[in-house]
Amino acid sequence: MKRIASSLAAVAAVAVIGVNGAAVAQPHHGHRGGHGGGDVVMAIAHLKSQLNLNTSQQVMWDNAAAASKAARDNARTNRQAVHQTLKNELAKAEPDLAAVAAAADNARDAGAAAHRQVRTAWLNLYGTFTPEQKTVVKNALLERLSRMEQFREKMRQRHGG
């Protein structure tokens, strides 16, 4: 019985972790994306005050920011739905773990699609930037890359790698 309970717990953990992975893909303020597209989005999102946006760029900015917020909210809702599915199944004598896995897969797929849409909105905005605005973004990305490389080197030294 203990083995079955630990197996259920392991499957449940994998299902929840899989859904949380979709949430990580969602760009938002306060989260430092470690993925290529996420870094670009985050670099742009944090530079608003330095970019001197024109009116049409401001509209695109507002739309991209709204899309980011909607994607985050949807990811949260999807995670909660998977969690509820998991709780419902675990309350049964014989939980249907395939149902939990399907819910997690659906949430992850929806999150990935939303991530691509949000990234596209930010990249479309970037496509309207002047050379000066693109230089601001480039310099921010170079600085971020340098900080990441310094951190990795520090971790390699700390862990003897």
N, C-alpha and C positions, 0 to 999 in steps of 0.2 A: 504494500500500500504506500509506503514511504517513497518507493521508486517511482510509482505512478504520479504521486503528488509532486515530486521534484521534476519529473519530465514535463508535467503540465506547467509548472512554474517556469521552466526553461523555455518552452514554446511560447508562453505568454510574454516573457521578457523579450524574446526575439521579435514577436509581433509588435510590441509597443516600441521597441528600439527602431524597428523598420519605419514606423510612422513618424517617429521623432526625427529620423533622418530627412524626411520630406520637409519638416519645419525648418531644419537647419539651412536648407537651400533657399529659404525665403529671405531676401534682403530686407533689413530694417535697421533703424538707428540703434546703436548700442551693440549690435552684433558685428563681429569682425569675421567676414566671410573668408574662408581659406581656399576657396575655389576660384579659378581664373575669372570666370564671368562675374562672380560675386565681388571680387576685388575691384573690378572696373566700375560696377554699379555703386559700390560703397565709396569709391574715390570721387565719383561724380556727385553723389548725394551729400557728401560732407564738404563740398567746395562751393556751395551756392553763393555765399557772401563774396567769394573771390572771382566769380565768373561774370558779373555784370550782364545778366541775361537781358535780352530784348523782350518785347511784349510777346511775340509768338513763342520764343523759347520758354518764357515764364508759363504760358499756357501748357506747353508740352511737359514742363517740369511738374506742374500741378497734377496733370493727368498721370504721369509716371508715379508720382508720390501716392496718389489715390489708388492706383493699381497695386502698388507695394503694400499699402495698408489692407486692401481687400484680400490680397493673397495671404497675408499674415493671419487675418481674421478667419479666412476659409481653412487654413492649415490648422488653426487652433480648434475649429469646429470639427474638422475631420479627425484630429487626434482624440477629441472627446468622444466622438462616435465609436472609434475603435476601442477605446477604453471601456465604453459602455457595453459594446459587443462582447468584449472579453469578460467583463463582470457577469453579464447575462449567461454566457456559456459556462463559466465556472460555477454558477449557481445550480447547474443541472447535474444530474447523476452521471451522465455521460456527455461531457462537453464536446461540441462540434468545433474542433480546432481549425478545421478547414474554413469554417465561416469566419473565424477570427483572422486567419491568414488572408482570406479574400478581402475582408474589410481593410486590413493593413495595406494590401497591394493597391486597392482602389484609392486609398488616401495618399499613398506614395506617388501613384501615377498622376493624380490630380495635382499634387504639390509640384511635381516635375513640370507639368504643363504650365501651371501658373508661373513658376520660376522663369521658364523660357519667355512667356509673354511679358513679364515685368522687365526682364533683362533686355528684351527687344525694344520696349518703350524707352528705357534709359539710353540704349545705344542709338536709337533714332534721334533722340535729343542731342546726343554727342555729335551725330552726323551734321547737325545744323551749326555747330560751334565754329567760331572764327579761328584762324591760326593761333591767335593770342589765348583764346579760351582753351584750345587743345593743348597748348604749352602748359597752362596751369594744371590740367588733368595729368599730363605726362609727368610733370615734376612731382606731383603728389604720388603717382604710381611708383616712380623711381624711389622716392623717400620711403614708401611703404615696403617696397621690395628690399631696400637696404636694411630696414628695421627687422624684417622677417629673416633675412640672412644672418644678421647679427644674433638674433634670438636662437636660431638653429645652431649656430656655432657655439654659443654659450651652453646650449643643452648638450651638444656633442662633448664639450669639455667636461661638463658636470657629470655626464654618464659614461665617460671614458670611451666614446665612440669615435 
